Amino acid sequence: MTKNEWNNVEAEKIIAGFTGLKGGLMEALHGLQENFGYVDDAALPLLAEAFNLSNAEVYGVRSYYHDFRKNPAGRHIIKICQAESCQAMGSRALTDHARRILGLEMGQTNASGTYTLEPVYCLGNCAISPNVMIDDKTYGRVDADRFDQILNEVEAENV
């Protein structure tokens, strides 16, 4: 899950592909996130100029939507559902366990750049709560032991 290093020239090309679209700002943000893995602060004036908006307006959109990262994420993004169904089935204890073994708080990436831990507020899999998503793959009925097993499998795939 490696992304490209931030590059304003490449960012401008991505943004230019969306300037003629209604709602193009959102599409451009998604394009930047897809290409780089995050939306750097350097993109804000580029987006503002391209869409005839203020830097503050662009910043407001990027910061409102939690999936737009301001910094590069780890190679593996771990999302733990914090919605009511998952909470009722143990996601708080699971979150505490994940934070403890990864040494991360929600929203942080470890120093090696291996893992980013993020909250998510519904994965649409409530019938088999609690749920975890790792690298766009969803796992249901995850407890601490299953989380450790899944993490070991992810690590083994990258050896």
Secondary structure as a PSIPRED ss2 file (coil, helix, strand):
# PSIPRED VFORMAT (PSIPRED V4.0)

   1 M C   1.000  0.000  0.000
   2 T C   1.000  0.000  0.000
   3 K C   1.000  0.000  0.000
   4 N C   1.000  0.000  0.000
   5 E C   1.000  0.000  0.000
   6 W C   1.000  0.000  0.000
   7 N C   1.000  0.000  0.000
   8 N H   0.000  1.000  0.000
   9 V H   0.000  1.000  0.000
  10 E H   0.000  1.000  0.000
  11 A H   0.000  1.000  0.000
  12 E H   0.000  1.000  0.000
  13 K H   0.000  1.000  0.000
  14 I H   0.000  1.000  0.000
  15 I H   0.000  1.000  0.000
  16 A H   0.000  1.000  0.000
  17 G C   1.000  0.000  0.000
  18 F C   1.000  0.000  0.000
  19 T C   1.000  0.000  0.000
  20 G C   1.000  0.000  0.000
  21 L C   1.000  0.000  0.000
  22 K C   1.000  0.000  0.000
  23 G C   1.000  0.000  0.000
  24 G H   0.000  1.000  0.000
  25 L H   0.000  1.000  0.000
  26 M H   0.000  1.000  0.000
  27 E H   0.000  1.000  0.000
  28 A H   0.000  1.000  0.000
  29 L H   0.000  1.000  0.000
  30 H H   0.000  1.000  0.000
  31 G H   0.000  1.000  0.000
  32 L H   0.000  1.000  0.000
  33 Q H   0.000  1.000  0.000
  34 E H   0.000  1.000  0.000
  35 N H   0.000  1.000  0.000
  36 F H   0.000  1.000  0.000
  37 G C   1.000  0.000  0.000
  38 Y C   1.000  0.000  0.000
  39 V C   1.000  0.000  0.000
  40 D C   1.000  0.000  0.000
  41 D C   1.000  0.000  0.000
  42 A C   1.000  0.000  0.000
  43 A H   0.000  1.000  0.000
  44 L H   0.000  1.000  0.000
  45 P H   0.000  1.000  0.000
  46 L H   0.000  1.000  0.000
  47 L H   0.000  1.000  0.000
  48 A H   0.000  1.000  0.000
  49 E H   0.000  1.000  0.000
  50 A H   0.000  1.000  0.000
  51 F H   0.000  1.000  0.000
  52 N C   1.000  0.000  0.000
  53 L C   1.000  0.000  0.000
  54 S C   1.000  0.000  0.000
  55 N H   0.000  1.000  0.000
  56 A H   0.000  1.000  0.000
  57 E H   0.000  1.000  0.000
  58 V H   0.000  1.000  0.000
  59 Y H   0.000  1.000  0.000
  60 G H   0.000  1.000  0.000
  61 V H   0.000  1.000  0.000
  62 R H   0.000  1.000  0.000
  63 S H   0.000  1.000  0.000
  64 Y H   0.000  1.000  0.000
  65 Y C   1.000  0.000  0.000
  66 H C   1.000  0.000  0.000
  67 D C   1.000  0.000  0.000
  68 F C   1.000  0.000  0.000
  69 R C   1.000  0.000  0.000
  70 K C   1.000  0.000  0.000
  71 N C   1.000  0.000  0.000
  72 P C   1.000  0.000  0.000
  73 A C   1.000  0.000  0.000
  74 G C   1.000  0.000  0.000
  75 R C   1.000  0.000  0.000
  76 H E   0.000  0.000  1.000
  77 I E   0.000  0.000  1.000
  78 I E   0.000  0.000  1.000
  79 K E   0.000  0.000  1.000
  80 I E   0.000  0.000  1.000
  81 C E   0.000  0.000  1.000
  82 Q C   1.000  0.000  0.000
  83 A C   1.000  0.000  0.000
  84 E H   0.000  1.000  0.000
  85 S H   0.000  1.000  0.000
  86 C H   0.000  1.000  0.000
  87 Q H   0.000  1.000  0.000
  88 A H   0.000  1.000  0.000
  89 M C   1.000  0.000  0.000
  90 G C   1.000  0.000  0.000
  91 S H   0.000  1.000  0.000
  92 R H   0.000  1.000  0.000
  93 A H   0.000  1.000  0.000
  94 L H   0.000  1.000  0.000
  95 T H   0.000  1.000  0.000
  96 D H   0.000  1.000  0.000
  97 H H   0.000  1.000  0.000
  98 A H   0.000  1.000  0.000
  99 R H   0.000  1.000  0.000
 100 R H   0.000  1.000  0.000
 101 I H   0.000  1.000  0.000
 102 L H   0.000  1.000  0.000
 103 G C   1.000  0.000  0.000
 104 L C   1.000  0.000  0.000
 105 E C   1.000  0.000  0.000
 106 M C   1.000  0.000  0.000
 107 G C   1.000  0.000  0.000
 108 Q C   1.000  0.000  0.000
 109 T E   0.000  0.000  1.000
 110 N C   1.000  0.000  0.000
 111 A C   1.000  0.000  0.000
 112 S C   1.000  0.000  0.000
 113 G C   1.000  0.000  0.000
 114 T C   1.000  0.000  0.000
 115 Y E   0.000  0.000  1.000
 116 T E   0.000  0.000  1.000
 117 L E   0.000  0.000  1.000
 118 E E   0.000  0.000  1.000
 119 P E   0.000  0.000  1.000
 120 V E   0.000  0.000  1.000
 121 Y C   1.000  0.000  0.000
 122 C C   1.000  0.000  0.000
 123 L C   1.000  0.000  0.000
 124 G C   1.000  0.000  0.000
 125 N C   1.000  0.000  0.000
 126 C H   0.000  1.000  0.000
 127 A H   0.000  1.000  0.000
 128 I H   0.000  1.000  0.000
 129 S C   1.000  0.000  0.000
 130 P C   1.000  0.000  0.000
 131 N C   1.000  0.000  0.000
 132 V E   0.000  0.000  1.000
 133 M E   0.000  0.000  1.000
 134 I E   0.000  0.000  1.000
 135 D C   1.000  0.000  0.000
 136 D C   1.000  0.000  0.000
 137 K E   0.000  0.000  1.000
 138 T E   0.000  0.000  1.000
 139 Y E   0.000  0.000  1.000
 140 G C   1.000  0.000  0.000
 141 R C   1.000  0.000  0.000
 142 V C   1.000  0.000  0.000
 143 D C   1.000  0.000  0.000
 144 A H   0.000  1.000  0.000
 145 D H   0.000  1.000  0.000
 146 R H   0.000  1.000  0.000
 147 F H   0.000  1.000  0.000
 148 D H   0.000  1.000  0.000
 149 Q H   0.000  1.000  0.000
 150 I H   0.000  1.000  0.000
 151 L H   0.000  1.000  0.000
 152 N H   0.000  1.000  0.000
 153 E H   0.000  1.000  0.000
 154 V H   0.000  1.000  0.000
 155 E H   0.000  1.000  0.000
 156 A H   0.000  1.000  0.000
 157 E H   0.000  1.000  0.000
 158 N C   1.000  0.000  0.000
 159 V C   1.000  0.000  0.000
